[in-house]
Amino acid sequence: MPKRATKNTTQATTPPRLHEPSELAATIHYHVVTVRDLIRAGRIRALKFGNGWRIPHDEFENIVENGLPVNLSLAPEAQA
C-alpha cells in the first residue's frame, strides 16, 4: 500500500523578539526609569509581563532608527 502524503498542520514559528526597557535605555542612552515612565505614559508601546515590561522588536527598532516621539511629556495626550 502506498504511503499517503501527510499535511503538516503544525507550523514552526519563532516567538516574537521582546526587549527589556534596560536594553532600549542602554541603546538610546536614556535612563531606564525614563524609559519605564514613557512606557507607562503610553509613549512607548510595550507589553506587561508580571511586574515587568517588554518592548516588541518592531517598536524597539523603530525607536532606535527614528528616535522617540517629539512630545516626551509624561502626561497622557489630550483627546481632541
JODALIN-V710403 format. One record per residue. N is the residue number from 1. RES is the residue in one letter. PHI is phi in whole degrees, 0 to 359 (none if undefined). BURIAL is # if it has 9 or more other ideal C-beta (glycine too) atoms within 8 Angstrom, else .. D_CENTER is the distance of its C-alpha to the mean C-alpha in whole Angstrom. Layout:
n=N res=RES phi=PHI burial=BURIAL d_center=D_CENTER
n=N res=RES phi=PHI burial=BURIAL d_center=D_CENTER
This chain:
n=1 res=M phi=none burial=. d_center=52
n=2 res=P phi=289 burial=. d_center=49
n=3 res=K phi=288 burial=. d_center=45
n=4 res=R phi=277 burial=. d_center=43
n=5 res=A phi=290 burial=. d_center=40
n=6 res=T phi=257 burial=. d_center=37
n=7 res=K phi=265 burial=. d_center=34
n=8 res=N phi=279 burial=. d_center=31
n=9 res=T phi=270 burial=. d_center=29
n=10 res=T phi=265 burial=. d_center=26
n=11 res=Q phi=259 burial=. d_center=24
n=12 res=A phi=279 burial=. d_center=22
n=13 res=T phi=238 burial=. d_center=18
n=14 res=T phi=271 burial=. d_center=16
n=15 res=P phi=295 burial=. d_center=13
n=16 res=P phi=298 burial=. d_center=9
n=17 res=R phi=286 burial=. d_center=8
n=18 res=L phi=241 burial=# d_center=6
n=19 res=H phi=243 burial=# d_center=6
n=20 res=E phi=278 burial=# d_center=8
n=21 res=P phi=305 burial=# d_center=9
n=22 res=S phi=295 burial=. d_center=12
n=23 res=E phi=295 burial=# d_center=11
n=24 res=L phi=295 burial=# d_center=10
n=25 res=A phi=301 burial=# d_center=13
n=26 res=A phi=294 burial=. d_center=15
n=27 res=T phi=290 burial=. d_center=14
n=28 res=I phi=259 burial=# d_center=14
n=29 res=H phi=61 burial=. d_center=17
n=30 res=Y phi=244 burial=. d_center=16
n=31 res=H phi=285 burial=. d_center=17
n=32 res=V phi=299 burial=# d_center=15
n=33 res=V phi=296 burial=. d_center=16
n=34 res=T phi=296 burial=# d_center=16
n=35 res=V phi=298 burial=# d_center=12
n=36 res=R phi=297 burial=# d_center=12
n=37 res=D phi=297 burial=# d_center=15
n=38 res=L phi=294 burial=# d_center=13
n=39 res=I phi=295 burial=# d_center=10
n=40 res=R phi=299 burial=. d_center=13
n=41 res=A phi=279 burial=# d_center=14
n=42 res=G phi=86 burial=. d_center=12
n=43 res=R phi=277 burial=# d_center=12
n=44 res=I phi=235 burial=# d_center=8
n=45 res=R phi=286 burial=. d_center=6
n=46 res=A phi=208 burial=# d_center=5
n=47 res=L phi=248 burial=. d_center=7
n=48 res=K phi=272 burial=. d_center=10
n=49 res=F phi=235 burial=. d_center=12
n=50 res=G phi=60 burial=. d_center=15
n=51 res=N phi=271 burial=. d_center=16
n=52 res=G phi=244 burial=. d_center=12
n=53 res=W phi=245 burial=# d_center=9
n=54 res=R phi=227 burial=# d_center=6
n=55 res=I phi=257 burial=# d_center=2
n=56 res=P phi=300 burial=# d_center=2
n=57 res=H phi=301 burial=# d_center=5
n=58 res=D phi=295 burial=. d_center=6
n=59 res=E phi=292 burial=# d_center=5
n=60 res=F phi=302 burial=# d_center=6
n=61 res=E phi=298 burial=. d_center=9
n=62 res=N phi=299 burial=. d_center=10
n=63 res=I phi=291 burial=# d_center=10
n=64 res=V phi=296 burial=# d_center=12
n=65 res=E phi=282 burial=. d_center=14
n=66 res=N phi=249 burial=. d_center=15
n=67 res=G phi=83 burial=. d_center=14
n=68 res=L phi=282 burial=# d_center=13
n=69 res=P phi=304 burial=. d_center=15
n=70 res=V phi=300 burial=. d_center=19
n=71 res=N phi=279 burial=. d_center=19
n=72 res=L phi=265 burial=. d_center=18
n=73 res=S phi=304 burial=. d_center=20
n=74 res=L phi=274 burial=. d_center=18
n=75 res=A phi=283 burial=. d_center=20
n=76 res=P phi=300 burial=. d_center=19
n=77 res=E phi=294 burial=. d_center=20
n=78 res=A phi=285 burial=. d_center=23
n=79 res=Q phi=278 burial=. d_center=24
n=80 res=A phi=272 burial=. d_center=27
